[in-house]
Amino acid sequence: MPHVGNADQAAYWNGPGGRHWTDRQAMQDQLLAPVSAILNAQAKLVAGQNVIDIGCGCGATSLEFARQVQPGGAVLGLDISAPMLARARALTPAGAPVRFVEADATIYPFEAGWAHALASRFGVMFFADPILSFANMRRGLRKGGRVVFACWREPKANPWMMAPLQEAYKHAPRLPELGPDDPGPFSFSREERVRRILAGAGFADIALTPFDVSLDIAVGKGLDNAVASALEIGPASRALDGQPPDIRAAAAQSIRAMLTERLQGDSVLLGGGIWIVSAVNTAGG
């Protein structure tokens, strides 16, 4: 069972969110490959290390971390989504040093001091009590271990998500307004808040580095795939969930028109902005 504050997130990622990601797993991994490359470079993993992958989803990051820490290392992938973890296990080669666990990182009993590193690609922005969550995760890190994760910067730096959403809003009601500290894709966009959370959880040497990426939401498969991606993943998908077919069709037409203007061959490139956040556990687990 998840922490009570994370129950809504668990329901979403075991419901429509998890299904959408699992259905589009290969394309989502390709879409986010530029982010993964930056995260991998900044994590600086080496052979023999143990790694905890928070919000590992369908397992692409965990499998890449496992490749980097061989020989001798191992990876624990943690997620609250059963369908995504099922896909992760199906994609894992026999004998790979990766273990996947369905659990909430806020309350999971990590083995104290097991990991050299704790990493995540967009898996840490959805905790109801992030200080509690990161304090619990820190217990799994040895003294000197690093946390390194990617999170989204502010909405205006991420037209790949916001441009389709604005088109959806021409036809569908707006999503409920989130407060600056509410769980969501942009809840770690403010540097001051990220620093406060990590310091409150016992981390030191906190650093945030901004990166800009160009994301092909068509993943080289043309306009139809770009429209499908916008309709099935991200905030436009959430805005259109449960809407009647005529509303969804009208929104799809508006999104298609907007994306057509950005079509380059079989790609549709939109900008994204991330933080790579790092910190050190100076006190041990």
Backbone bond lengths (Angstrom), bond angles and torsions (degrees), N, CA, C in turn:
res aa  C-N    CA-C-N  psi(-1)  N-CA   C-N-CA  omega(-1)  CA-C   N-CA-C  phi
1 M - - - 1.469 - - 1.534 109.56 -
2 P 1.349 116.35 141.20 1.461 118.89 177.62 1.523 111.41 -76.96
3 H 1.324 115.36 165.57 1.455 120.87 168.44 1.520 107.71 -56.17
4 V 1.331 117.34 143.32 1.462 120.94 -174.05 1.524 111.65 -56.73
5 G 1.316 117.52 -35.19 1.457 120.32 -179.17 1.517 113.67 -70.35
6 N 1.335 116.48 -17.47 1.461 120.64 -177.96 1.529 112.66 -103.88
7 A 1.319 117.49 10.85 1.465 120.98 -175.00 1.523 112.21 -62.14
8 D 1.338 117.08 -39.96 1.464 119.58 -179.67 1.528 111.09 -64.66
9 Q 1.333 116.32 -40.19 1.465 119.64 177.95 1.530 110.43 -65.01
10 A 1.321 117.00 -41.11 1.464 119.88 178.64 1.522 110.55 -61.44
11 A 1.334 116.82 -41.18 1.463 119.96 179.15 1.527 110.96 -64.04
12 Y 1.324 116.56 -42.10 1.474 119.75 -178.91 1.524 111.33 -65.59
13 W 1.325 117.45 -46.93 1.462 120.45 -175.44 1.527 112.37 -77.77
14 N 1.322 117.58 -13.67 1.462 120.52 169.76 1.524 111.77 -96.26
15 G 1.325 115.69 -0.93 1.455 122.15 178.47 1.514 111.03 -116.57
16 P 1.340 117.72 -122.70 1.470 119.96 -173.10 1.520 113.85 -63.37
17 G 1.341 117.88 -38.39 1.463 119.44 -179.61 1.515 112.52 -61.67
18 G 1.328 115.52 -48.12 1.460 119.50 179.91 1.513 112.66 -64.80
19 R 1.344 117.04 -38.05 1.465 120.24 178.93 1.524 111.34 -65.28
20 H 1.337 116.33 -44.50 1.463 118.98 -179.33 1.523 111.15 -61.09
21 W 1.327 116.36 -46.18 1.463 119.59 -178.91 1.517 111.43 -65.22
22 T 1.324 116.50 -41.53 1.460 119.15 -179.44 1.520 111.11 -65.59
23 D 1.328 116.40 -40.80 1.461 120.07 179.41 1.529 111.89 -62.53
24 R 1.327 116.45 -33.19 1.463 120.96 -176.26 1.528 111.81 -111.81
25 Q 1.330 116.26 25.21 1.464 120.83 -172.49 1.520 113.51 -52.59
26 A 1.327 117.68 -51.70 1.467 120.25 -175.91 1.519 110.70 -62.15
27 M 1.319 117.02 -41.55 1.466 119.79 -178.66 1.523 111.47 -72.03
28 Q 1.343 117.51 -36.81 1.458 119.16 177.70 1.521 111.40 -65.55
29 D 1.329 117.18 -38.83 1.458 119.59 177.36 1.528 110.49 -64.29
30 Q 1.324 116.50 -38.14 1.461 119.75 177.60 1.527 110.66 -68.63
31 L 1.331 116.88 -41.80 1.456 121.08 178.65 1.521 111.56 -58.17
32 L 1.337 115.87 -44.17 1.463 120.77 -174.78 1.529 112.97 -90.94
33 A 1.332 117.46 7.53 1.473 120.37 -179.74 1.523 112.85 -56.13
34 P 1.351 120.66 -38.81 1.470 118.51 177.80 1.525 112.89 -61.55
35 V 1.331 116.91 -35.37 1.467 120.31 177.36 1.522 110.06 -69.59
36 S 1.331 116.59 -43.64 1.463 120.34 -179.52 1.523 110.83 -60.18
37 A 1.325 116.96 -38.83 1.465 120.32 -179.84 1.519 111.02 -63.30
38 I 1.328 116.58 -40.85 1.467 120.08 178.51 1.523 110.26 -67.29
39 L 1.332 116.67 -45.31 1.474 120.48 179.84 1.519 110.40 -60.04
40 N 1.325 117.59 -44.99 1.459 120.86 -179.08 1.520 111.22 -61.20
41 A 1.332 116.63 -41.71 1.459 120.17 -179.81 1.526 111.21 -65.78
42 Q 1.327 116.72 -39.00 1.465 120.38 -177.30 1.519 112.71 -78.58
43 A 1.330 117.24 -25.49 1.467 119.67 -179.75 1.519 112.21 -70.19
44 K 1.332 116.91 -30.45 1.473 121.86 175.78 1.533 111.89 55.59
45 L 1.310 116.89 45.01 1.462 120.88 178.19 1.517 110.38 -73.25
46 V 1.326 116.19 149.59 1.461 121.22 179.34 1.527 109.19 -135.54
47 A 1.318 115.08 164.63 1.461 121.41 -178.61 1.524 110.91 -56.10
48 G 1.325 115.41 140.82 1.455 121.75 176.50 1.510 114.76 91.94
49 Q 1.327 118.50 -6.74 1.459 120.38 -178.98 1.525 111.86 -85.55
50 N 1.330 115.18 151.40 1.453 122.34 170.44 1.517 109.02 -101.44
51 V 1.330 116.20 138.66 1.460 121.53 -173.67 1.530 110.10 -130.96
52 I 1.320 116.30 137.30 1.458 122.56 169.92 1.518 107.63 -103.72
53 D 1.333 116.26 124.90 1.463 122.54 179.41 1.523 107.63 -106.83
54 I 1.341 116.41 109.42 1.459 122.12 -175.75 1.528 109.68 -89.72
55 G 1.331 115.99 130.77 1.459 120.20 -176.60 1.515 110.87 64.93
56 C 1.321 115.58 48.61 1.466 121.39 -171.27 1.517 112.99 -71.06
57 G 1.334 118.29 -16.18 1.453 121.29 176.17 1.515 112.96 57.90
58 C 1.335 115.73 -128.03 1.465 121.45 -176.52 1.525 113.20 -83.55
59 G 1.329 117.15 6.88 1.451 120.69 164.99 1.512 118.32 95.45
60 A 1.340 119.21 -0.76 1.470 119.60 -176.76 1.518 111.79 -60.13
61 T 1.328 117.22 -43.32 1.462 119.41 -178.72 1.521 110.79 -68.91
62 S 1.317 117.46 -40.47 1.467 120.14 179.67 1.521 111.35 -60.86
63 L 1.332 116.54 -42.74 1.464 119.95 -179.02 1.517 111.39 -67.11
64 E 1.325 117.06 -36.31 1.458 119.41 176.81 1.524 111.01 -69.67
65 F 1.332 117.48 -40.85 1.468 119.73 176.30 1.529 110.02 -60.15
66 A 1.332 117.30 -41.21 1.461 121.10 179.92 1.519 111.12 -61.43
67 R 1.328 116.29 -39.27 1.473 119.35 177.48 1.519 110.55 -62.38
68 Q 1.324 116.88 -40.05 1.459 120.60 -175.97 1.529 112.58 -71.06
69 V 1.338 118.43 -30.39 1.466 120.12 -174.36 1.528 112.49 -95.61
70 Q 1.329 116.70 6.54 1.468 119.35 174.89 1.521 110.79 -86.22
71 P 1.357 115.73 145.55 1.469 127.07 -1.79 1.519 112.56 -82.93
72 G 1.303 115.50 158.56 1.448 121.92 168.37 1.503 116.65 95.88
73 G 1.342 118.65 -15.99 1.451 120.37 -178.62 1.513 112.35 -95.84
74 A 1.334 115.28 176.17 1.464 120.97 -179.62 1.515 108.92 -151.87
75 V 1.335 115.42 159.35 1.459 121.72 -177.68 1.523 109.37 -129.13
76 L 1.331 116.13 135.25 1.452 123.67 169.39 1.518 107.52 -108.60
77 G 1.334 117.85 115.55 1.454 122.51 176.34 1.512 110.45 -99.77
78 L 1.329 116.60 125.28 1.456 122.15 -174.92 1.524 109.14 -119.85
79 D 1.333 116.78 134.26 1.465 120.85 177.20 1.522 108.58 -157.83
80 I 1.344 115.76 157.73 1.466 119.93 178.36 1.523 112.08 -95.40
81 S 1.343 117.84 -1.95 1.455 121.76 -174.48 1.519 111.49 -99.48
82 A 1.326 116.77 109.78 1.464 120.69 179.02 1.529 112.19 -63.04
83 P 1.340 120.29 -43.76 1.471 118.22 -179.63 1.519 113.32 -65.07
84 M 1.306 117.77 -35.73 1.461 119.96 179.15 1.527 110.75 -69.89
85 L 1.327 116.44 -38.90 1.463 119.34 178.41 1.526 111.60 -68.42
86 A 1.326 116.82 -33.33 1.467 119.00 175.65 1.523 110.33 -61.07
87 R 1.328 116.82 -41.69 1.458 119.82 176.61 1.533 110.64 -65.76
88 A 1.324 117.08 -40.58 1.464 120.27 179.23 1.525 110.99 -59.16
89 R 1.317 116.70 -44.97 1.470 120.10 -179.55 1.532 110.62 -65.74
90 A 1.332 117.01 -37.27 1.462 120.31 179.79 1.521 111.86 -66.30
91 L 1.328 116.64 -28.97 1.465 121.01 -177.53 1.527 113.00 -88.86
92 T 1.324 117.41 -8.08 1.459 120.73 -174.67 1.521 111.04 -83.95
93 P 1.332 117.96 123.21 1.467 120.21 178.67 1.522 111.41 -62.91
94 A 1.303 116.12 148.90 1.464 120.68 176.97 1.519 109.97 -58.13
95 G 1.313 115.78 134.98 1.456 120.51 177.76 1.510 115.22 85.03
96 A 1.321 118.49 -4.98 1.466 120.21 178.50 1.527 109.69 -64.81
97 P 1.337 118.23 139.83 1.462 120.95 -176.32 1.530 111.68 -81.05
98 V 1.326 115.53 57.56 1.462 121.75 -177.65 1.519 108.86 -129.08
99 R 1.320 115.86 134.28 1.468 121.78 176.01 1.520 108.06 -125.19
100 F 1.334 116.51 128.60 1.454 121.65 -179.88 1.521 110.18 -107.12
101 V 1.334 115.74 135.98 1.460 121.68 -177.38 1.521 108.69 -132.04
102 E 1.333 115.67 131.20 1.460 120.73 173.64 1.520 108.25 -85.78
103 A 1.318 115.79 109.09 1.465 119.77 -175.33 1.519 109.34 -165.60
104 D 1.332 114.55 163.30 1.456 123.38 176.01 1.524 107.77 -97.06
105 A 1.328 116.48 120.02 1.469 120.62 -176.85 1.518 112.54 -63.31
106 T 1.328 118.13 -16.17 1.464 120.60 178.19 1.521 111.87 -66.86
107 I 1.331 116.90 -31.32 1.463 120.13 -173.11 1.531 112.91 -127.78
108 Y 1.329 118.66 -2.78 1.465 120.08 -177.26 1.536 110.17 -62.94
109 P 1.347 117.51 135.71 1.473 119.83 -179.27 1.526 111.57 -81.33
110 F 1.316 116.64 81.17 1.458 121.15 179.00 1.531 110.77 -61.25
111 E 1.322 115.72 143.89 1.454 120.13 173.09 1.523 108.83 -68.21
112 A 1.305 116.58 120.32 1.463 120.65 -172.83 1.521 111.07 -59.16
113 G 1.327 115.56 128.52 1.457 121.70 172.83 1.513 115.32 69.86
114 W 1.344 118.12 15.22 1.467 119.87 -176.79 1.515 112.85 -71.68
115 A 1.317 117.41 -38.46 1.463 121.38 -167.99 1.526 112.54 -96.53
116 H 1.327 114.21 143.14 1.461 121.02 169.33 1.524 111.18 -83.09
117 A 1.337 116.34 -26.42 1.456 120.78 -176.31 1.524 109.88 -147.47
118 L 1.320 114.53 149.96 1.449 122.75 173.47 1.517 106.17 -125.30
119 A 1.333 117.08 122.40 1.460 120.72 -173.63 1.519 110.14 -130.51
120 S 1.335 115.74 160.26 1.455 119.77 178.67 1.524 110.28 -162.72
121 R 1.328 115.13 140.08 1.462 122.14 169.86 1.522 107.57 -109.36
122 F 1.317 116.23 95.29 1.460 123.39 175.73 1.525 113.24 64.27
123 G 1.329 117.80 31.64 1.452 120.36 -179.12 1.508 114.86 -109.66
124 V 1.350 118.18 8.27 1.468 119.00 -172.08 1.525 113.74 -121.01
125 M 1.334 118.25 6.55 1.469 120.05 -172.85 1.522 113.20 -94.34
126 F 1.334 117.41 5.35 1.464 119.99 -168.92 1.526 113.32 -116.19
127 F 1.326 117.98 12.44 1.463 120.82 -179.77 1.526 110.57 -81.02
128 A 1.334 116.09 137.41 1.458 120.65 176.57 1.522 111.24 -67.62
129 D 1.327 116.73 -35.76 1.472 122.14 179.62 1.527 107.04 -128.10
130 P 1.335 117.77 83.43 1.463 119.19 -172.98 1.519 114.32 -66.18
131 I 1.320 118.90 -29.45 1.467 119.07 177.40 1.526 109.87 -64.99
132 L 1.320 116.69 -45.32 1.459 120.47 176.49 1.527 110.44 -60.08
133 S 1.326 116.36 -42.21 1.464 120.87 -177.89 1.517 111.28 -64.28
134 F 1.322 117.08 -48.42 1.461 119.72 -178.55 1.527 111.53 -69.55
135 A 1.316 117.58 -31.77 1.471 119.26 175.90 1.523 109.88 -64.04
136 N 1.336 116.68 -40.00 1.461 119.67 177.98 1.521 111.28 -67.64
137 M 1.322 117.14 -43.06 1.465 120.15 178.51 1.530 111.43 -62.98
138 R 1.319 116.38 -36.29 1.464 119.97 -178.29 1.526 111.62 -60.94
139 R 1.331 117.00 -27.66 1.462 119.67 179.43 1.525 111.74 -63.84
140 G 1.307 116.95 -24.73 1.456 119.71 177.89 1.513 114.46 -80.31
141 L 1.337 116.55 -7.06 1.464 121.42 -179.12 1.523 111.22 -97.28
142 R 1.315 115.22 141.44 1.456 119.13 172.66 1.525 110.40 -75.85
143 K 1.310 117.21 165.31 1.457 120.68 176.72 1.519 109.06 -60.69
144 G 1.314 116.35 132.15 1.457 121.36 -176.60 1.521 113.21 88.53
145 G 1.336 117.89 -7.18 1.460 121.21 178.40 1.521 111.41 -68.51
146 R 1.326 115.29 152.13 1.462 120.63 -175.85 1.523 111.21 -112.11
147 V 1.315 115.00 144.45 1.453 121.54 165.01 1.525 106.86 -103.74
148 V 1.336 116.49 132.33 1.464 122.91 178.67 1.523 107.07 -138.06
149 F 1.323 116.59 123.01 1.458 117.69 -179.94 1.525 111.41 -146.45
150 A 1.325 114.02 157.14 1.464 122.46 174.28 1.514 108.99 -102.06
151 C 1.327 116.63 135.00 1.457 122.23 173.60 1.522 108.25 -141.31
152 W 1.307 116.36 159.88 1.461 120.74 -177.57 1.516 111.08 -78.22
153 R 1.331 116.32 142.34 1.455 121.72 168.20 1.531 109.39 -79.54
154 E 1.312 117.83 -165.20 1.457 121.98 -171.39 1.535 111.84 -64.66
155 P 1.349 116.98 157.81 1.463 120.07 -177.23 1.520 114.67 -53.33
156 K 1.333 117.90 -39.72 1.470 119.12 -176.57 1.525 112.05 -65.64
157 A 1.337 117.66 -18.60 1.466 121.39 176.33 1.524 111.74 -86.36
158 N 1.332 117.52 0.92 1.458 121.27 -173.85 1.530 111.98 -131.38
159 P 1.344 117.16 63.60 1.467 118.91 177.15 1.516 114.06 -61.90
160 W 1.319 118.40 -20.22 1.468 119.42 178.33 1.534 110.81 -61.43
161 M 1.345 116.81 -28.22 1.459 120.48 174.12 1.524 112.35 -95.42
162 M 1.328 116.65 -41.56 1.457 120.50 -169.23 1.522 113.41 -79.67
163 A 1.332 118.76 -32.19 1.465 119.65 -178.94 1.534 111.41 -63.25
164 P 1.347 120.04 -47.85 1.466 118.61 174.78 1.531 112.98 -62.35
165 L 1.334 117.01 -36.29 1.460 119.71 -179.80 1.519 110.90 -62.91
166 Q 1.335 117.62 -42.20 1.463 119.73 -179.91 1.525 111.43 -63.53
167 E 1.330 117.17 -34.59 1.461 120.02 175.73 1.528 110.56 -68.61
168 A 1.326 117.19 -39.62 1.470 120.24 177.83 1.525 110.81 -62.57
169 Y 1.337 116.93 -35.99 1.458 120.77 -179.23 1.527 113.11 -66.90
170 K 1.296 118.57 -14.31 1.463 120.42 174.97 1.527 111.48 -69.62
171 H 1.332 116.45 -13.98 1.462 120.74 -174.23 1.531 113.13 -130.16
172 A 1.328 117.84 -29.66 1.465 122.05 -174.63 1.527 110.24 -113.55
173 P 1.341 117.55 154.87 1.467 120.02 176.60 1.529 111.06 -60.48
174 R 1.301 114.92 151.39 1.457 120.15 178.57 1.528 109.77 -69.74
175 L 1.315 115.73 148.19 1.459 120.98 175.01 1.520 109.68 -64.64
176 P 1.332 117.95 154.97 1.464 119.90 175.65 1.530 110.61 -56.67
177 E 1.309 114.39 137.04 1.467 119.86 -179.35 1.524 109.44 -67.27
178 L 1.334 115.95 127.65 1.460 120.39 178.01 1.516 109.92 -92.34
179 G 1.325 115.89 141.02 1.447 119.85 171.86 1.516 110.79 -73.00
180 P 1.327 118.69 163.70 1.470 121.26 -175.79 1.518 114.10 -62.62
181 D 1.337 117.33 -21.54 1.459 120.83 -179.54 1.524 112.74 -106.91
182 D 1.330 117.73 2.63 1.461 120.42 -179.74 1.530 110.76 -74.00
183 P 1.341 117.77 145.17 1.463 120.19 176.91 1.522 111.54 -57.69
184 G 1.314 116.01 140.25 1.459 120.94 179.77 1.512 110.32 165.07
185 P 1.324 117.50 173.78 1.464 119.99 -174.06 1.521 113.93 -61.34
186 F 1.347 117.87 -26.12 1.455 119.96 -176.43 1.527 113.01 -108.44
187 S 1.328 117.15 15.16 1.464 119.54 -175.25 1.523 112.99 -70.93
188 F 1.335 117.47 -15.10 1.465 120.84 176.72 1.527 111.27 -109.66
189 S 1.318 116.81 22.86 1.462 119.40 -176.63 1.526 112.87 -75.21
190 R 1.346 116.49 -25.03 1.469 119.82 -176.86 1.526 110.34 -91.49
191 E 1.319 115.61 122.28 1.468 120.86 -176.66 1.516 111.44 -57.99
192 E 1.323 117.32 -42.21 1.464 120.21 -177.67 1.518 111.02 -59.36
193 R 1.337 116.74 -40.86 1.461 119.55 -178.47 1.529 111.25 -68.19
194 V 1.318 117.24 -42.66 1.461 120.52 179.52 1.525 110.41 -60.53
195 R 1.318 116.04 -44.52 1.468 119.39 178.60 1.531 111.32 -62.14
196 R 1.329 115.87 -41.47 1.468 119.39 -179.43 1.526 111.20 -64.41
197 I 1.330 116.91 -41.29 1.463 120.88 -179.66 1.527 110.50 -63.61
198 L 1.310 116.74 -50.48 1.463 119.89 -175.93 1.523 111.42 -66.79
199 A 1.333 117.42 -40.17 1.463 119.48 177.10 1.522 110.15 -64.22
200 G 1.340 116.96 -41.26 1.454 120.47 179.22 1.518 113.25 -64.49
201 A 1.343 115.86 -26.15 1.466 120.51 178.92 1.520 112.94 -88.27
202 G 1.331 117.22 -0.73 1.458 120.22 174.89 1.514 115.87 101.01
203 F 1.335 118.40 10.82 1.458 121.23 178.49 1.525 110.68 -90.47
204 A 1.329 115.36 157.89 1.463 122.49 177.62 1.526 108.94 -133.54
205 D 1.336 115.85 177.71 1.466 122.09 179.51 1.528 111.21 51.73
206 I 1.321 115.27 49.07 1.467 121.58 -175.42 1.525 109.77 -80.23
207 A 1.325 116.05 132.61 1.465 121.05 179.52 1.519 109.72 -138.94
208 L 1.335 116.28 139.90 1.463 122.64 174.70 1.519 108.40 -124.46
209 T 1.317 116.37 124.92 1.457 121.96 179.76 1.524 108.82 -119.86
210 P 1.350 117.58 124.43 1.465 119.23 179.99 1.525 111.72 -82.03
211 F 1.319 115.62 142.02 1.462 122.27 173.81 1.532 107.77 -133.95
212 D 1.318 115.18 141.82 1.457 121.76 172.53 1.520 108.99 -107.26
213 V 1.321 116.61 136.85 1.457 121.42 -178.70 1.528 109.14 -129.96
214 S 1.319 115.56 155.17 1.455 122.37 173.24 1.524 107.22 -109.27
215 L 1.328 115.93 120.10 1.458 121.27 -173.74 1.529 109.83 -111.75
216 D 1.321 115.36 127.29 1.455 121.30 178.49 1.519 108.66 -91.39
217 I 1.344 117.09 98.12 1.461 118.60 -175.78 1.523 111.69 -73.37
218 A 1.330 117.27 -8.56 1.466 120.87 173.19 1.519 111.81 -90.52
219 V 1.332 117.81 -11.49 1.472 125.55 -174.16 1.533 111.39 41.45
220 G 1.328 115.25 44.29 1.455 121.04 174.95 1.520 115.05 72.58
221 K 1.334 116.81 14.69 1.473 120.37 -175.52 1.522 112.74 -114.63
222 G 1.325 118.03 14.75 1.445 120.49 172.11 1.510 115.69 91.83
223 L 1.330 114.11 177.43 1.459 121.79 -172.19 1.524 112.77 -63.42
224 D 1.333 117.73 -41.17 1.469 119.89 -178.67 1.527 111.06 -58.09
225 N 1.314 116.22 -41.00 1.463 119.51 -179.39 1.522 111.14 -69.93
226 A 1.329 117.03 -35.47 1.461 120.04 176.90 1.522 110.77 -63.00
227 V 1.327 117.19 -43.10 1.463 120.64 178.60 1.527 110.18 -64.47
228 A 1.322 116.87 -44.31 1.465 120.20 178.57 1.519 111.42 -60.27
229 S 1.329 116.33 -39.82 1.459 120.66 179.12 1.526 110.55 -61.85
230 A 1.333 116.72 -44.92 1.463 120.56 -179.65 1.522 111.63 -65.40
231 L 1.326 117.10 -32.89 1.461 121.18 -177.36 1.527 112.84 -80.76
232 E 1.329 117.81 -20.55 1.465 120.20 -172.39 1.520 114.12 -110.39
233 I 1.342 117.89 -19.59 1.460 121.04 -177.24 1.520 108.78 -131.97
234 G 1.337 116.72 139.67 1.457 120.23 173.31 1.514 113.53 96.66
235 P 1.336 116.92 -174.87 1.463 120.74 -172.30 1.532 113.90 -65.48
236 A 1.338 118.98 -31.73 1.463 119.21 176.24 1.521 110.49 -62.82
237 S 1.335 116.08 -38.57 1.461 120.21 176.63 1.517 110.97 -60.86
238 R 1.335 116.54 -43.43 1.467 119.59 -179.98 1.519 110.92 -64.83
239 A 1.336 117.10 -40.00 1.457 120.42 -179.02 1.528 111.58 -64.26
240 L 1.331 116.32 -30.15 1.467 120.31 -175.32 1.527 113.22 -96.95
241 D 1.346 117.77 -8.44 1.462 120.39 177.25 1.529 110.17 -58.26
242 G 1.322 115.99 127.09 1.451 120.64 177.46 1.512 115.40 82.75
243 Q 1.327 117.99 -3.23 1.452 120.48 177.85 1.532 110.35 -76.29
244 P 1.329 117.94 150.99 1.465 120.34 -179.51 1.523 111.81 -66.45
245 P 1.332 116.94 159.27 1.466 120.62 -175.13 1.521 114.18 -55.68
246 D 1.341 118.78 -36.32 1.458 119.28 -178.10 1.521 111.65 -68.25
247 I 1.323 116.54 -35.96 1.470 120.03 176.89 1.521 110.09 -67.65
248 R 1.325 117.49 -45.32 1.458 121.07 178.72 1.530 110.78 -61.34
249 A 1.325 117.10 -40.43 1.462 119.88 -179.58 1.518 111.30 -66.22
250 A 1.333 116.93 -41.76 1.461 119.92 179.08 1.525 110.82 -65.41
251 A 1.342 116.22 -41.08 1.469 119.49 177.96 1.520 110.72 -64.31
252 A 1.318 116.63 -41.35 1.461 120.22 178.85 1.525 110.84 -60.78
253 Q 1.324 116.87 -39.10 1.465 120.17 179.03 1.527 110.90 -64.92
254 S 1.331 117.23 -41.91 1.462 120.35 178.40 1.528 111.30 -66.09
255 I 1.328 116.25 -41.87 1.472 120.05 178.76 1.523 109.73 -63.73
256 R 1.320 117.10 -41.93 1.467 120.60 178.91 1.530 110.69 -60.20
257 A 1.321 117.60 -44.67 1.462 120.56 -179.09 1.531 110.67 -61.83
258 M 1.329 116.51 -42.74 1.462 120.46 178.99 1.518 111.29 -64.13
259 L 1.330 117.22 -44.49 1.456 120.67 -177.78 1.528 111.82 -70.97
260 T 1.320 117.27 -30.20 1.463 120.28 178.17 1.527 110.58 -57.52
261 E 1.321 116.98 -36.20 1.458 120.98 -179.81 1.533 111.92 -67.18
262 R 1.317 116.80 -18.42 1.460 121.63 -177.53 1.529 112.74 -108.03
263 L 1.317 116.52 4.86 1.461 121.65 -177.61 1.525 110.91 -70.10
264 Q 1.338 115.25 127.40 1.467 122.45 175.72 1.523 107.48 -127.44
265 G 1.325 115.75 99.75 1.454 118.62 -173.45 1.508 109.65 64.81
266 D 1.346 116.53 -121.66 1.458 121.43 177.11 1.516 112.32 -102.43
267 S 1.326 117.55 14.58 1.461 122.22 -178.61 1.520 110.90 -116.29
268 V 1.320 115.21 150.84 1.463 122.51 173.23 1.524 106.37 -128.59
269 L 1.320 116.20 102.72 1.455 121.51 -172.80 1.522 110.52 -96.48
270 L 1.327 115.43 126.52 1.457 122.38 176.19 1.523 108.66 -132.15
271 G 1.309 115.89 150.84 1.453 120.46 -175.16 1.514 113.82 -80.13
272 G 1.316 114.48 150.52 1.460 122.36 173.72 1.517 109.84 -137.22
273 G 1.324 116.16 148.48 1.459 120.83 178.34 1.508 110.57 -128.16
274 I 1.326 116.92 127.92 1.464 121.85 -177.83 1.521 110.62 -127.11
275 W 1.306 114.23 159.89 1.462 122.75 161.65 1.523 107.87 -102.95
276 I 1.308 116.40 140.43 1.460 120.46 159.86 1.524 105.49 -104.05
277 V 1.321 114.87 117.31 1.464 121.72 -175.49 1.520 108.45 -107.40
278 S 1.319 116.25 135.43 1.461 120.31 175.52 1.520 109.84 -135.96
279 A 1.317 115.31 152.55 1.463 121.98 178.13 1.523 107.96 -160.32
280 V 1.320 115.88 165.54 1.455 121.89 -174.72 1.519 110.21 -123.66
281 N 1.325 114.56 139.78 1.469 120.82 173.26 1.520 107.84 -87.95
282 T 1.301 115.89 97.90 1.469 120.04 -175.05 1.526 112.96 -87.29
283 A 1.353 117.14 -9.17 1.458 119.73 -172.86 1.523 113.91 -111.26
284 G 1.319 117.52 2.14 1.446 118.72 -175.11 1.512 111.16 82.99
285 G 1.362 116.06 173.09 1.464 120.21 -175.31 1.513 112.52 -68.13
